[in-house]
């Protein structure tokens, strides 16, 4: 375990149905060369699996359906080292993401939330001292229910971007976004701490709008970008939680994100956090 870091992840759990194609179709066009795969996904599950594989103790709060798909995803998360005791089982079908990935590794995604939209906020339990990492594939009410239960470090990967309530913005210690999300969310530009991933240009970290660290991208073979942002988010949060400097935490997060890009899975196989370069 990396310095006994404990993290609660709150977010979506999906099955990813991924079609690999030479290029994305344009509207109204059919592309017939797809190769279909089925794998575990969902931003919450991806970040929980990444954090556990990087060496943290991780508990996931979310929901799955009561059928075999939900049971399969729960088993997969357990095998990654995630504590699944916070996962609810509901009558709605397990969430599904329909993903198209081209030969450059770029993707488009349609999410059908299913069980992720049926999380019972009255059943959410977060340890008062736990650090929390959440995303926006679940409702604001779910995120706020977790936020109000903990005094610990609260990170929000504001993806997919949407307008955020003021009470949530004021509670977040770290926002994590990509360039597109940053442009869509001017209300967080002056946040206490804001990480912006820049793809091939690396990432930057800002405190109250002032850049305090910048990291270079790590060159790699691009296979799939679906889980890269989630791996980056998990690594950055863990690095900051254990006391790494801004620059070291950000650079190591970029290295972990690059490792995720080189893996075809949405929940890539990762090594301990310290195995990734910090400079």
DRENVODO-478845 format. One record per residue: residue in three letters; x, y negated, z negated of N, C-alpha, C in turn. Coordinates in steps of 0.02 Angstrom, whole numbers. Atoms other than C-alpha are relative to their C-alpha. Layout:
  code    n.px    n.py    n.pz   ca.px   ca.py   ca.pz    c.px    c.py    c.pz
   ALA       X       Y       Z       X       Y       Z       X       Y       Z
...
This chain:
  code    n.px    n.py    n.pz   ca.px   ca.py   ca.pz    c.px    c.py    c.pz
   UNK      42      60       0       0       0       0      44     -63       0
   UNK     -41      60      -3      65    -175      41     -15     -44     -61
   UNK       6      40      60      88    -252    -131     -70       6     -31
   UNK      65     -14      30     -79    -174    -184     -54     -50      23
   UNK      50      47     -25    -179    -297     -76     -67      37       7
   UNK      67     -28      -5    -365    -263     -92     -43     -48      40
   UNK      39      41     -46    -487    -325      39     -68      30      11
   UNK      67     -20     -21    -674    -316      68     -14     -30      68
   UNK      18      23     -67    -725    -328     250     -76       4       7
   UNK      72       4      -9    -903    -381     290     -13     -10      74
   UNK      12      10     -71    -962    -354     468     -32      58      36
   UNK      36     -47     -42   -1029    -254     612      37      65      10
   UNK     -25     -67     -15   -1007     -69     646     -35      23      63
   UNK      30     -19     -64   -1035     -15     826      32      62      29
   UNK     -31     -47     -46   -1008     124     947      13     -39      64
   UNK     -19      35     -61    -915      54    1098      -6      46      60
   UNK       4     -35     -64    -965     115    1271      38     -42      50
   UNK     -47      40     -40    -823      57    1382       7      28      70
   UNK     -12     -18     -70    -815      59    1571      64     -34      24
   UNK     -62      28     -28    -641      36    1644      -7      -4      76
   UNK       8      12     -71    -644     -40    1818      60     -38      27
   UNK     -55      38     -30    -521    -116    1940     -10     -74      -9
   UNK      16      70       9    -610    -283    1928     -71      -6     -24
   UNK      68      12      24    -763    -358    1847     -47     -15      59
   UNK      48      18     -52    -919    -365    1956     -23     -72      -8
   UNK      31      66       3    -989    -535    2001     -75      10      -7
   UNK      73      -9       8   -1175    -567    1965     -33      29      63
   UNK      35     -33     -55   -1283    -454    2074      39      54      35
   UNK     -42     -49     -33   -1138    -341    2122       5      64     -42
   UNK     -12     -64      32   -1115    -156    2083      72      21      16
   UNK     -68     -27      -8    -938     -90    2054      -2      73     -17
   UNK      11     -71       8    -929      97    2074      59      42     -21
   UNK     -60     -39      15    -756     147    2014      12       8     -75
   UNK      -8       1      73    -789     146    1826      17      68     -30
   UNK     -15     -59      40    -719     270    1702     -26     -15     -71
   UNK      35      14      63    -827     283    1545      34      34     -59
   UNK     -24     -29      63    -766     310    1367     -46     -22     -57
   UNK      41      14      58    -851     311    1198      45       2     -62
   UNK     -45       3      57    -763     257    1039     -28     -45     -55
   UNK      21      41      57    -781     175     869      18     -73      12
   UNK     -12      72      -8    -796     -15     868     -41     -41     -48
   UNK      33      48      43    -882    -167     795      53     -41     -36
   UNK     -53      43      27    -783    -317     730      14      16     -74
   UNK     -12     -17      69    -809    -272     548      39      65      -8
   UNK     -33     -65       3    -760     -91     573      71      -4      27
   UNK     -67       7     -29    -613    -139     684      49     -33     -50
   UNK     -44      36      46    -543    -260     555      13      42     -63
   UNK      -9     -43      58    -571    -139     411      51      56      16
   UNK     -46     -54     -19    -483       3     504      71     -27       8
   UNK     -67      29      -9    -339    -112     553      33     -15     -67
   UNK     -28      18      65    -315    -177     376      21      62     -40
   UNK     -17     -61      36    -317      -1     304      63      32      30
   UNK     -58     -30     -32    -191      62     432      63     -42     -11
   UNK     -57      44      15     -80     -89     396      23       7     -72
   UNK     -23     -16      67     -74     -32     215     -41     -27     -57
   UNK      41      28      54    -211    -121     117     -52      50     -25
   UNK      58     -37      25    -348     -48       8     -62     -38      24
   UNK      53      35     -36    -505     -89     107     -68      33     -13
   UNK      69     -22       6    -691     -76      73     -41     -37      52
   UNK      40      29     -54    -815    -106     215     -73      -6     -21
   UNK      71      13      11    -987    -184     193     -34      -9      68
   UNK      35       3     -64   -1106    -156     339     -55      52       1
   UNK      55     -47      -6   -1240     -41     407       6      42      63
   UNK       3     -47     -56   -1258     111     520     -70      31       2
   UNK      63     -36      -6   -1408     207     585       4      67     -35
   UNK       2     -62      37   -1464     369     505       8      62      43
   UNK     -10     -56     -46   -1423     478     656      72      22       3
   UNK     -69     -27      -5   -1267     572     710      52     -52      20
   UNK     -49      51     -19   -1185     418     787      26     -37     -61
   UNK     -20      34      61   -1185     328     620      45      44     -43
   UNK     -41     -46      40   -1117     482     532      70       7      30
   UNK     -64      -6     -35    -979     496     663      44     -61     -14
   UNK     -39      60      12    -925     315     640      22      -4     -73
   UNK     -19      -1      71    -926     333     451      59      47     -11
   UNK     -55     -48       6    -814     485     464      64     -28      29
   UNK     -59      29     -32    -696     393     582      32     -53     -45
   UNK     -26      52      45    -680     248     459      34      31     -61
   UNK     -31     -35      57    -645     367     315      69      27      20
   UNK     -64     -28     -22    -508     448     418      54     -54       8
   UNK     -47      56      -5    -429     275     442      20     -26     -69
   UNK     -17      21      68    -423     254     253     -46     -52     -30
   UNK      47      51      23    -574     140     232     -49      29     -51
   UNK      51     -17      49    -686     149      78     -68     -19      30
   UNK      64      11     -34    -861     168     154     -58      -6     -49
   UNK      54       1      49    -959     154      -8     -46     -61       7
   UNK      41      60     -10   -1023     -19      42     -42       2      64
   UNK      39      -6     -63   -1099      44     206     -71      25     -15
   UNK      70     -19       7   -1289      53     210     -22      44      59
   UNK      30     -40     -54   -1385     184     310     -72     -21       7
   UNK      67      28     -12   -1543     113     389     -35      38      56
   UNK      40     -36     -50   -1682     172     504      16     -22      72
   UNK     -16      25     -67   -1627      64     652      60      37      28
   UNK     -58     -35     -30   -1504     141     777      65     -37     -14
   UNK     -66      30       9   -1319     111     752      13     -50      56
   UNK     -15      52     -50   -1257     -45     842      41      28      57
   UNK     -34     -22     -60   -1191     -25    1018      29     -60      37
   UNK     -31      52     -42   -1069    -130    1120      13      29      69
   UNK     -11     -20     -70   -1068    -116    1310      57     -43      26
   UNK     -63      35     -15    -893    -161    1368      24      18      70
   UNK     -32     -11     -65    -815    -182    1540      71     -27      -5
   UNK     -71      19       3    -624    -186    1547      31       8      69
   UNK     -31      -5     -66    -530    -226    1707      72      24      -5
   UNK     -67     -28      -1    -357    -168    1760      52     -45     -34
   UNK     -44      46      36    -280    -323    1678     -11       3     -75
   UNK      15      -6      71    -355    -273    1511     -50     -50     -26
   UNK      49      50      21    -479    -418    1508     -69      33      -4
   UNK      64     -33      12    -654    -378    1447     -58     -48      -1
   UNK      64      33      15    -835    -432    1443     -40      48     -43
   UNK      34     -42      50    -947    -370    1303     -71     -24     -10
   UNK      69      13      21   -1134    -359    1270     -12      42     -62
   UNK      12     -35      63   -1178    -314    1090     -74       7     -12
   UNK      69     -15      21   -1342    -231    1042       3      16     -74
   UNK     -17      -6      70   -1341    -255     853     -30      58     -38
   UNK      30     -57      34   -1463    -120     798       5      -6     -76
   UNK      -4      -1      74   -1422     -76     616      35     -61     -28
   UNK     -36      59      25   -1308    -227     601     -48     -58     -16
   UNK      50      53      12   -1464    -337     604     -48      20     -56
   UNK      45     -25      52   -1545    -235     465      35       9     -67
   UNK     -36      -5      63   -1418    -256     325     -42     -32     -56
   UNK      39      24      57   -1509    -276     158      46     -40     -45
   UNK     -45      43      39   -1428    -425      72      -4      15     -75
   UNK       7     -15      71   -1496    -368     -97      42      60     -21
   UNK     -41     -59      15   -1389    -211     -84      75     -12      10
   UNK     -70      16     -10   -1226    -300     -46      34     -12     -67
   UNK     -37       7      62   -1101    -284    -187      74     -13      17
   UNK     -69      18     -10    -931    -371    -184      31     -15     -68
   UNK     -35      13      63    -807    -370    -328      14     -75      -6
   UNK      -9      73       8    -798    -548    -400      70     -25      16
   UNK     -68      22     -13    -609    -552    -380      27      20      67
   UNK     -24     -27     -64    -599    -473    -208      10     -54      53
   UNK      -6      40     -62    -531    -559     -54     -48      29      51
   UNK      51     -21     -49    -656    -552      89      19     -25      69
   UNK      -7      18     -70    -640    -552     278     -66      16      35
   UNK      64     -10     -34    -800    -576     379       4     -26      71
   UNK       5      24     -69    -852    -609     559     -73     -17      14
   UNK      67      25     -16   -1007    -673     650     -41      47      42
   UNK      44     -48     -33   -1078    -512     722     -56      23     -47
   UNK      55     -11      46   -1191    -507     568     -29     -68     -19
   UNK      36      62      14   -1315    -636     504      35     -43     -53
   UNK     -28      46      50   -1265    -790     404     -19      22     -71
   UNK      23     -20      67   -1368    -723     258      44      55     -29
   UNK     -44     -54      22   -1257    -569     250      67     -28     -23
   UNK     -65      30      17   -1097    -671     250      -4     -41     -64
   UNK       9      41      60   -1164    -792     120     -11      42     -62
   UNK      11     -44      57   -1220    -649       9      66      26     -27
   UNK     -67     -22      21   -1041    -587       6      40     -59     -29
   UNK     -39      58      20    -967    -761     -11     -18     -24     -70
   UNK      21      24      65   -1070    -804    -164      17      48     -57
   UNK     -15     -49      52   -1018    -646    -256      74       1     -19
   UNK     -72      -4      13    -830    -674    -250      31     -69     -11
   UNK     -40      61      10    -711    -805    -315      66       5      38
   UNK     -62     -13     -34    -573    -731    -209       7     -36      66
   UNK     -15      28     -66    -494    -786     -45     -52      23      50
   UNK      53     -16     -48    -628    -793      90      21     -22      70
   UNK     -20      14     -69    -579    -781     274     -59      16      46
   UNK      53     -11     -49    -700    -796     419      29      -3      71
   UNK     -14      -1     -71    -662    -743     596     -63     -22      36
   UNK      62      31     -26    -788    -859     678     -13      21      72
   UNK      11     -29     -65    -826    -744     823     -55      53      -5
   UNK       8      49     -53    -935    -740     920     -23     -67     -28
   UNK      11      67      28    -945    -928     894     -74     -18      -1
   UNK      67      29       6   -1107   -1006     832       3     -54     -53
   UNK       3      53      50   -1157   -1157     729      -4      31     -69
   UNK      -5     -28      66   -1118   -1126     546     -33     -46     -52
   UNK      29      42      52   -1213   -1185     392      54     -32     -42
   UNK     -50      39      38   -1123   -1316     288      22      38     -62
   UNK     -19     -36      62   -1127   -1206     131      51      55      15
   UNK     -48     -50     -18   -1030   -1072     223      67     -32      18
   UNK     -62      35     -19    -903   -1193     299      39     -21     -63
   UNK     -34      25      61    -866   -1264     126      29      57     -41
   UNK     -25     -57      39    -834   -1089      55      60      33      31
   UNK     -52     -37     -36    -711   -1027     186      69     -29     -15
   UNK     -69      20      11    -526   -1032     142      42       3      63
   UNK     -37      -9     -63    -465    -976     314     -49      16      56
   UNK      37     -16     -61    -550    -985     483      49      29      51
   UNK     -39     -29     -54    -485    -878     626     -42      -1      64
   UNK      36       7     -64    -536    -918     806      49       7      58
   UNK     -41       6     -60    -473    -906     983     -11     -69      30
   UNK       5      67     -29    -457   -1056    1099     -72     -19      17
   UNK      69      15     -19    -635   -1043    1165     -44     -14     -60
   UNK      40      10      61    -710   -1028     991      19     -66     -34
   UNK     -24      63      28    -603   -1173     931     -36     -59      33
   UNK      33      54     -37    -677   -1283    1068     -74      -5     -17
   UNK      72      -1      14    -854   -1231    1021     -17     -19     -72
   UNK      13      12      71    -834   -1266     835      39     -60     -27
   UNK     -36      59      24    -774   -1445     808      -8     -11     -75
   UNK      12      11      71    -847   -1441     632      52      34     -45
   UNK     -51     -33      41    -704   -1329     574      71     -25      14
   UNK     -66      22     -21    -560   -1425     653      41     -30     -57
   UNK     -37      30      56    -516   -1509     488      -2      46     -61
   UNK       6     -48      54    -532   -1350     385      64       4     -42
   UNK     -59      -8      43    -416   -1311     239      55      39      36
   UNK     -48     -41     -37    -333   -1177     346     -36      30      60
   UNK      30     -21     -63    -369   -1134     527      52      32      45
   UNK     -45     -35     -47    -283   -1005     637     -34       2      69
   UNK      26      -1     -69    -305   -1019     826      46      45      41
   UNK     -39     -45     -43    -248    -874     934      -3     -27      71
   UNK      -7      31     -65    -186    -928    1105      16      50      55
   UNK     -14     -51     -50    -170    -763    1199      74       5      15
   UNK     -70      -7     -21      -8    -759    1297      44     -56     -27
   UNK     -39      55      29      45    -922    1212       8       6     -75
   UNK     -11     -11      71      45    -848    1037     -58     -24     -43
   UNK      51      24      47     -48    -934     895      26     -60     -38
   UNK     -18      57      41     -49   -1089     787     -42       0     -64
   UNK      34       4      64     -97   -1122     606      -2     -73     -20
   UNK      10      70      16    -169   -1289     551     -28      -7     -71
   UNK      29      19      64    -201   -1364     380     -28     -70       7
   UNK      34      64      -8    -329   -1504     386      17     -33      67
   UNK     -11      25     -67    -298   -1522     572      73     -10      19
   UNK     -71      10     -13    -108   -1531     558      34      68       7
   UNK     -33     -64     -12      -4   -1390     632      55      11     -51
   UNK     -52     -16      50     100   -1304     498      41      61      21
   UNK     -38     -57     -25     157   -1150     595     -23      16      71
   UNK      16     -23     -68     166   -1086     773      40      64      12
   UNK     -31     -64     -13     205    -909     829      -2      16      74
   UNK      -3     -19     -71     258    -840     996     -39      65      11
   UNK      31     -63     -18     165    -702    1085      54      54       8
   UNK     -45     -57      -9     247    -530    1089     -19      35      65
   UNK      14     -30     -65     262    -460    1265     -16      74      -8
   UNK      21     -70       3     176    -294    1292     -38      18      63
   UNK      42     -22     -55      83    -190    1420     -73      -5     -23
   UNK      70      11      20     -99    -244    1415     -43      58      24
   UNK      46     -55     -15    -218     -96    1404     -72     -19     -17
   UNK      68      17      21    -367    -167    1311       4     -56     -51
   UNK      -3      58      45    -396    -335    1227     -58       0     -51
   UNK      60       0      42    -557    -284    1135      18      -5     -74
   UNK     -15       0      71    -477    -249     965      58     -44     -20
   UNK     -60      39      15    -331    -369     977     -13     -55     -51
   UNK      16      53      47    -414    -515     889     -15      25     -69
   UNK      16     -30      65    -476    -401     752      64      22     -37
   UNK     -64     -20      30    -302    -329     721      39     -61     -22
   UNK     -33      63      18    -229    -505     723     -29     -29     -64
   UNK      34      28      59    -358    -563     596      18      38     -63
   UNK     -16     -42      58    -327    -417     479      72     -12     -23
   UNK     -71       8      17    -138    -438     486      13     -68     -30
   UNK     -11      67      26    -144    -626     458     -26      -6     -72
   UNK      29       4      67    -259    -611     307      43      38     -50
   UNK     -41     -40      46    -153    -473     229      67     -35     -14
   UNK     -64      34      10       8    -570     257      -7     -59     -47
   UNK      10      58      44     -61    -727     175     -17      22     -71
   UNK      20     -23      66    -138    -629      32      60      24     -41
   UNK     -56     -26      39      26    -549     -15      56     -52      -9
   UNK     -46      55      14     117    -716     -12      52     -13      54
   UNK     -45      17     -55     207    -718     156      -7     -74      17
   UNK       4      70     -22     249    -891     220     -47      -4      60
   UNK      45      10     -57     133    -966     350      31      26      65
   UNK     -34     -18     -62     261    -939     488       7      76       6
   UNK     -10     -72      -2     298    -758     442     -66      36       9
   UNK      66     -32      -6     115    -710     420     -28      -7      70
   UNK      27      12     -67      69    -789     587      38      39      52
   UNK     -40     -36     -50     213    -712     684     -14      75      -4
   UNK      13     -72       7     182    -539     613     -70      17      25
   UNK      68     -12     -26      -4    -555     654       1       3      76
   UNK      -5      -2     -73      42    -592     835      30      67      23
   UNK     -30     -64     -18     151    -436     838     -50      57      -7
   UNK      52     -51       9       9    -330     769     -52      -5      56
   UNK      48       8     -55    -110    -405     897      27      27      65
   UNK     -31     -27     -60      13    -359    1035      -2      76       0
   UNK       4     -73       6      19    -180     971     -71      24      16
   UNK      69     -18     -14    -171    -176     979     -17      -5      74
   UNK      12       9     -72    -173    -241    1158      27      59      40
   UNK     -33     -56     -36     -59     -97    1210     -35      67     -12
   UNK      37     -61      17    -183      31    1139     -68      -3      32
   UNK      64       0     -34    -339      82    1235     -59      -2     -48
   UNK      55      -4      48    -441      99    1075     -18     -69     -28
   UNK      21      60      35    -544     -39     993      26       0     -71
   UNK     -30      -8      66    -475      28     829      67      34       9
   UNK     -65     -29     -18    -292      53     876      35      32     -60
   UNK     -42     -29      51    -172     161     780      57     -49     -15
   UNK     -50      50      20     -60      41     683      44      28     -55
   UNK     -46     -19      53      91      59     570      -7     -49     -59
   UNK      -1      46      57     123     -24     401      19     -71      23
   UNK      -9      69     -21     124    -214     412      74     -19       6
   UNK     -70      19       0     310    -228     371      39      27      60
   UNK     -35     -29     -57     355    -126     525      -2     -47      61
   UNK       7      45     -57     307    -272     639      45     -61     -10
   UNK     -48      55       6     432    -413     676     -33     -64     -24
   UNK      26      63      27     409    -576     581      37     -60      27
   UNK     -37      56     -29     525    -681     688      12      13      74
